[in-house]
Amino acid sequence: MTPKNTICLWYNHDAEEAANFYASTFPDSEVKAVHRAPGDYPSGKEGDVLTVEFTVYGIPCIGLNGGDTFKHSEAFSFQIATDDQEETDRLWNAIVGNGGQESACGWCKDKWGLNWQITPRVLTEAFTSADKAVAKRAFAAMMEMRKIDIAKIEAAIRG
């Protein structure tokens, strides 16, 4: 049964490749179905992969091979809460090391242009802390980083 709400992500003819990467990189992720176009369409031909149904950490998504008309932007991202530095490094390195690029404060972009926030839980807990001094120190430490370094965030928490 199709979920009532699904994230639709626009790709330039490589939705299947992206979905397979996400399924192999993130736990609780899979490619559920690949649908081919029943006829020609503006950016493809009959029989081309039109949509791919997949999940990322259990979130239902559809990849649409819509062509190069629209690009991903930082206005949409997946935020992945990590539990430790090993998980943070593994996910960050998978995205950046597979043709992606680093950005600031835990953000990176995959090779298809989709944005990801690889955010350790300790960071979120720190900058949302009721202790404003802890929140400020953790936030300031994050602002100096690309990939989040949990040891540096923990040092900032301690002051």
PEUR-V136795 format. One record per pair of residues at least 12 apart in sequence whose C-alpha atoms are under 8 Angstrom apart, sorted by sequence separation. I is the first residue (numbers start at 1). GAP is how many residues later the second one is. D is the distance in whole Angstrom. If there is no record, write none. Layout:
i->I gap->GAP d->D
i->I gap->GAP d->D
//
This chain:
i->19 gap->12 d->6
i->36 gap->12 d->5
i->37 gap->12 d->6
i->51 gap->12 d->5
i->52 gap->12 d->7
i->96 gap->12 d->7
i->98 gap->12 d->7
i->99 gap->12 d->5
i->100 gap->12 d->8
i->106 gap->12 d->5
i->126 gap->12 d->6
i->127 gap->12 d->6
i->141 gap->12 d->6
i->36 gap->13 d->4
i->37 gap->13 d->5
i->51 gap->13 d->5
i->95 gap->13 d->7
i->96 gap->13 d->7
i->98 gap->13 d->7
i->100 gap->13 d->8
i->106 gap->13 d->6
i->126 gap->13 d->8
i->35 gap->14 d->6
i->36 gap->14 d->5
i->50 gap->14 d->6
i->51 gap->14 d->6
i->95 gap->14 d->7
i->96 gap->14 d->6
i->34 gap->15 d->7
i->35 gap->15 d->6
i->36 gap->15 d->7
i->50 gap->15 d->5
i->95 gap->15 d->5
i->96 gap->15 d->8
i->123 gap->15 d->7
i->138 gap->15 d->6
i->141 gap->15 d->7
i->34 gap->16 d->8
i->35 gap->16 d->5
i->49 gap->16 d->7
i->50 gap->16 d->8
i->92 gap->16 d->7
i->95 gap->16 d->8
i->138 gap->16 d->8
i->34 gap->17 d->6
i->35 gap->17 d->6
i->16 gap->18 d->7
i->34 gap->18 d->5
i->138 gap->18 d->5
i->33 gap->19 d->6
i->34 gap->19 d->6
i->137 gap->19 d->5
i->138 gap->19 d->6
i->32 gap->20 d->8
i->33 gap->20 d->5
i->137 gap->20 d->6
i->31 gap->21 d->7
i->32 gap->21 d->5
i->33 gap->21 d->7
i->31 gap->22 d->6
i->32 gap->22 d->5
i->43 gap->22 d->8
i->134 gap->22 d->7
i->135 gap->22 d->8
i->137 gap->22 d->7
i->31 gap->23 d->4
i->32 gap->23 d->8
i->43 gap->23 d->6
i->44 gap->23 d->8
i->134 gap->23 d->5
i->30 gap->24 d->5
i->31 gap->24 d->7
i->43 gap->24 d->5
i->134 gap->24 d->8
i->29 gap->25 d->7
i->30 gap->25 d->5
i->134 gap->25 d->7
i->29 gap->26 d->5
i->30 gap->26 d->7
i->92 gap->26 d->7
i->28 gap->27 d->8
i->29 gap->27 d->5
i->91 gap->27 d->7
i->123 gap->27 d->8
i->28 gap->28 d->7
i->29 gap->28 d->5
i->120 gap->28 d->7
i->122 gap->28 d->7
i->27 gap->29 d->8
i->28 gap->29 d->5
i->29 gap->29 d->6
i->118 gap->29 d->8
i->119 gap->29 d->7
i->26 gap->30 d->7
i->27 gap->30 d->6
i->28 gap->30 d->5
i->88 gap->30 d->6
i->118 gap->30 d->8
i->120 gap->30 d->7
i->123 gap->30 d->7
i->23 gap->31 d->8
i->26 gap->31 d->6
i->88 gap->31 d->7
i->122 gap->31 d->8
i->126 gap->31 d->7
i->23 gap->32 d->7
i->88 gap->32 d->7
i->122 gap->32 d->8
i->16 gap->33 d->8
i->19 gap->33 d->7
i->23 gap->33 d->7
i->22 gap->34 d->7
i->16 gap->35 d->8
i->19 gap->35 d->6
i->85 gap->35 d->8
i->13 gap->36 d->8
i->15 gap->36 d->7
i->16 gap->36 d->6
i->80 gap->36 d->7
i->82 gap->36 d->7
i->84 gap->36 d->7
i->106 gap->36 d->8
i->15 gap->37 d->6
i->77 gap->37 d->7
i->78 gap->37 d->7
i->79 gap->37 d->6
i->80 gap->37 d->6
i->81 gap->37 d->6
i->82 gap->37 d->6
i->83 gap->37 d->6
i->105 gap->37 d->6
i->76 gap->38 d->8
i->77 gap->38 d->5
i->78 gap->38 d->5
i->79 gap->38 d->4
i->80 gap->38 d->5
i->81 gap->38 d->5
i->82 gap->38 d->4
i->83 gap->38 d->6
i->105 gap->38 d->6
i->76 gap->39 d->7
i->77 gap->39 d->5
i->78 gap->39 d->6
i->79 gap->39 d->6
i->80 gap->39 d->6
i->81 gap->39 d->5
i->82 gap->39 d->6
i->83 gap->39 d->8
i->104 gap->39 d->7
i->105 gap->39 d->7
i->106 gap->39 d->7
i->107 gap->39 d->7
i->73 gap->40 d->7
i->74 gap->40 d->8
i->77 gap->40 d->7
i->79 gap->40 d->7
i->81 gap->40 d->6
i->104 gap->40 d->8
i->105 gap->40 d->5
i->106 gap->40 d->5
i->107 gap->40 d->7
i->72 gap->41 d->5
i->73 gap->41 d->7
i->74 gap->41 d->6
i->104 gap->41 d->6
i->105 gap->41 d->5
i->106 gap->41 d->5
i->71 gap->42 d->7
i->72 gap->42 d->6
i->73 gap->42 d->7
i->104 gap->42 d->4
i->105 gap->42 d->7
i->106 gap->42 d->5
i->72 gap->43 d->8
i->103 gap->43 d->6
i->104 gap->43 d->7
i->105 gap->43 d->7
i->19 gap->44 d->7
i->102 gap->44 d->7
i->102 gap->45 d->8
i->16 gap->47 d->7
i->15 gap->48 d->5
i->15 gap->49 d->6
i->15 gap->50 d->6
i->14 gap->51 d->7
i->7 gap->52 d->8
i->9 gap->52 d->7
i->11 gap->52 d->7
i->13 gap->52 d->5
i->6 gap->53 d->8
i->7 gap->53 d->6
i->8 gap->53 d->6
i->9 gap->53 d->6
i->10 gap->53 d->6
i->11 gap->53 d->6
i->12 gap->53 d->5
i->13 gap->53 d->7
i->6 gap->54 d->5
i->7 gap->54 d->5
i->8 gap->54 d->5
i->9 gap->54 d->5
i->10 gap->54 d->5
i->11 gap->54 d->5
i->12 gap->54 d->6
i->13 gap->54 d->6
i->5 gap->55 d->8
i->6 gap->55 d->5
i->7 gap->55 d->6
i->8 gap->55 d->6
i->9 gap->55 d->6
i->10 gap->55 d->6
i->11 gap->55 d->6
i->12 gap->55 d->4
i->92 gap->55 d->7
i->6 gap->56 d->7
i->8 gap->56 d->7
i->10 gap->56 d->6
i->11 gap->56 d->6
i->12 gap->56 d->5
i->3 gap->57 d->8
i->10 gap->57 d->8
i->11 gap->57 d->7
i->89 gap->58 d->8
i->10 gap->60 d->7
i->11 gap->60 d->8
i->88 gap->60 d->8
i->10 gap->61 d->7
i->10 gap->62 d->7
i->85 gap->64 d->7
i->26 gap->65 d->8
i->85 gap->65 d->6
i->25 gap->66 d->7
i->84 gap->66 d->7
i->25 gap->69 d->7
i->18 gap->94 d->7
i->11 gap->101 d->7
//
